[in-house]
Amino acid sequence: ACTVDVCKSGKCVTKPRNCDDSNPCTADSCHKFDGCINTKLTDTAAKAAPCSDNDACTTPDVCKAGKCVAGAVTGCDDANACSIDSCDKVKGCSNTKVSGTAATDIAIGEYLSCSVHVDGKVRCWTENQVETLSATAPARFVQVSVGRFFACGLRSDGAVNCRTWWNFSPNAFGVLGNDTTKGSTALVAVKGLTDATAISSNYYHSCAVKTDGTVVCWGLNTSGQLGDGSKINRLTPVAVKGLVGVKAVAAGKYHSCALKADSTVACWGLNDKGRLGDGTTTASTVPVLVKGLKDVMEISAGWEHGCALKTDGTVHCWGYN
């Protein structure tokens, strides 16, 4: 069973059978009677086996249960405030030098817009009012997200700072994540969050991806949009239940979605118009998979719908239309 026999020039020619299944996480062999055998590597062998999920932005990748599992998101920060740090799935890290006050990230909310610049500062504007926000040195801001009356900035050291706008700005739902219900027009630290890699805000809640691939959320939770299995508003970050291996997160009005390392998408919260994408209109306080969606590289969430950009360049959306 380990040879392939063919006729050639009137003779039977024998060639060895190729049992390679192109999976670096299996040991390939051939049994004389049973044929090809592809055995999942043991934990010890798996740790030493090189594998790749074909994403240069995750490393190191490891074998687990016979499959190649993506590693942590690659850190491309070159500690240069005058370069734009990014990662391409194929090419890997890129650090592009820029000058002046070029913007590197932007977020638009209901009443407020903000941008991050190469100097590590955040600039926000509303009603002809412009303000500049600075992180405490040596940290700088690398991403910004905006809710209804508040904004949050992700710092280069993994911490997150938020603030509200206007004297009447509500913090009753805990949008600042600092364990109070008092608004603050000065930046305050989100309590206990020191290892964030990405953030997203919308309406009255925010979520953050952590270095270990888990997600935490805080703020309004009347529809289960925080994903902790409850509908209790949270003044500090709580873990989204059962969610691991996350690369990105997107907050909607009353729901949230996450892009997982396996390129699938999970959502949680209100589902009255199908905004969770699971084929139902049943709300969920914990993540449910978006039905039939795979090969996703980027996600976004609106007030009552969600969209995903796939690796083939197509866009798929679900929810209110």
N, C-alpha and C positions, 0 to 999 in steps of 0.2 A: 504493500500500500504506500510505500515511500518512494516509488518510482513512477514515472510517466513513460509508458511504452508506446512508440509510434513506428509505423512502417516507413522506411526510407530506402529507396533503390532496391526494393525487393527483400529487405532485411528488417528485422525487428530491432529498433534502437532504443536503448534505455537511458532515461535522464532522471536525475534526482528531482523529487517533488519539492517545490518551493512552498514552505509552510509559514513564511513571514506574513503576518496579518497587518503589518505597518503600524502596530501599536507598541510603543516603547515600554508600555506598562505590563506586557505579558512576556513569558518565556516560551519561545516557539521551538517545538520539537516534533519528531515524527516516530510513530510506533509501527513496527513491521506489519501488524494486523489491523490496528485501529486507525492508522493514517495520521494526519496532522493533529497536533494537540497544542493549544494556546492557553497556557496556564497563567492566571493572575499572579504577579510577583508577591512574595511575602513582604511584610512590613519592612523587614531589614533590607531586603534587596531593593524594594521600591524607593527607599530613601537615597540609594546610590544610583538609581536609574535616571538618566537625563531624559526629560520630556519637555515638550513645548505646546502651549495652547494656541500658538501662532499669534500671540499678542505681545509685542515687545514692551508693552506698558505694565505687564505683570511679571514679577520674578521673585524668588525662583519658583518654577512650576514643579510639582511633585506628583508621583504616581500614588493613587489611592483607590483601592478596590478595583484595580484593573483599568482605571481611567486616569487621564492626565488632568490634574486639578490646578487651576490658576493660583499663582502666588499672590503676594501683596502688591498693591499698586506701586509702580516704580516712582521714586522721588526724583524729580528732574530739576529741583531748585538748585541753581548754581550760586546762590547767596549773592547775586549781583542785582541790585535794584534797577539797573539800567538794561536789563534783558528780559525778554518775554520767554518764560519757561513753559514748554508744552511737551506732549508725548504723542507720537504717531504710532498707530498699531503695528505698522510694518517697519518704519525707520527708527523708532525708539525716541530717545530724548532729543529735544531741540532747544537751544538757548539763543534766541535772536536779539542782537543788540539794537537798542532803539535810543532815540534822543528826545528831549523836550518832555511834554506831559502826555504822551500817547496813552490812550486807555487800553487796558488789557481785559476788562470784564465789565458787563453792564447788567443792570436789573431794573425792571419797570414795574411799578405797583399802581394801585388805584389812585393815590394822591401824591405819590413820591417816586422819583427816579434817582438812581445812584450809579456811579461808575468807579472802578478801581484803575489807578494809573501806575506807570512804571516807577514812580517815586514811592510806591507802597502806600499811598494815601487814598482815601475814599472821598469823592465829591458827590454831594447830593443836592438836588434842587426841587423846589416846589413853590408855587405861587410867587415867582420872581425872587425867591430866597435861595441863595447858594451857600452851602456850608462844606468845609473841609474837615475830615476826620482822620486822626492819626493814631496808629497803634503805639503802644509804649515800646521805645527802642530797647533792644535791637530788632524786635519783631516788626513786620510790615503786613499790610493787608494784601491778600492774594485773590480773594473772591468776595462778592457782596450779594446779598439777597434782600428783597424788600417785601414787607407785608402791607397791611392797610395803612397804619399810622406809625410804622416802625421799620427799622433796617438792621441787619446783622452783617458783620464782617468776619470772614475767616482769616485768621492771622497765620503767618509763616511758621509759627511755633505750634500750631494745632489748636490754639485757644480760639474762642469765638466771643466777640464783643457786640452788644446790641444797644440801641437807644430808641426812644420814642420821639415824636415830633409834636409841637404845640403843647400848650399847658393843659389842654383837655384830653391829651392823648391817653387812651385807656391802657392799663396794664392789668385789669381785673382778671384776665385769663392767663396771666403769666407769660406774655409774649417775650419778655426780656430774659426769662429763664434764670433769674437770680434769686428765686425763692421769696419774692415779695409781690405785692399787687400795686406797688407805687411806680408811676411812670418816672422816667429819667431822661432829660435832654442831654445828659452827659453819658458817654459810653460806660457800660457796666459789663462785667464778665458773666457769661453763662456758667452757672455753678457746676463744677465737677467735670467740665468738658475741656480736655487739654490735648486730645489726640484726634481732632477732626481732620478729614481730608476733603470734604465737600459739604456744602450747605444749600438749603432751599427754604424759602419762606413764601407764604401766601395768606392773605386775610389775617387771621389771628393765631397762626401756629407756624412752627419751623421744625425742620428735621436736619440731621447731620449724619454723614457717613464717618465711621471711625476707622482707624488704621487696621483694626482686626477684621474689618468687613461687616461689622454689625451697624445698626442704625438706631439713633436715639431721636426722640421728638419731644417738644414741649409746647405749652399754650392751650388753646381751646381744644376740647375733646368731646363736644356734645354729639358728634356723629362717629366717634371711634377713629378719627383721623390721625391720632397719635400711635395707633397700632399696638397698644399694650394690653388689649383684651378688655378694656373698660371704656366708660364714657365720662370719666372724671377729668376735669381740667388739671393740668400739671404745671406747677410753678418752676420746676426744674426738669432736666431731661430724664426721660424714661426709655427703656429699651423696647424696641419693636419686637414682638414675640415671634420666635422661630425664624428670624431672618438673619442669614449669614451669607458671606461671599458677595457682598454688595459693592458695586463700583460707582453708582450714582443714585441720587434721590431727587424727586420732584414733588413739591407740595402744591396741591390744588386748593380750592376753597374749603371744602369739607372732606377731602380725601387726599391720599398721598400715594406715590408709586416709587418703586425702586428697580433699578437695572442691576441684575445679578451677574456674577462672573460667568455663568453659563449662557449669557446673552438672552435670557428670558426676563420677563417683567412681572412683578407682583404689585398689587395695589390693595389698599384698605381704606375703610371709612364709609361715607354715604354712597349709595348706589342706585338712587331713584331713577336716574336716566342712563344707567348702564355704564357709569364712569369708571367702574372697577374692571370692566372688560372681561368678566368671567362668564358671560352668557346669561346672567340673571340680573334682577334688580333688587337683590337682597343685600342689605348693608352687612359689613363685616368689620369687627373691631380688631381683627388680625389679618395678615396678608393672605391674599388669594391670587393664584396665577392668572394672568391675562390669557384667555383661551386662544390656543393655536399660534401664539406669537413667539418667534425665535429669531436668532441671528440679528439681535438688536444691538446697536452701537451708541444710541443716544435717545433720551426720553425728555418729554416736557409735559406739564400738567396745567390745564386752565381751570376756570372755576367749576365747570361741569363736564369736562372731557379730558382726554389724554391723547398724545401722539408719540410715535416711535419712528426713528430713522433706522433702517436696516442696512446691513453690510452690502446689499446689492443696490443701494441708492434709493430704494423705494420708501415711502412714508405710509404708515398705517395709523389710523385714528379710531377712537371709540368714545361713546358717551353721547351727550346732547348735540343734536345736529339741526 
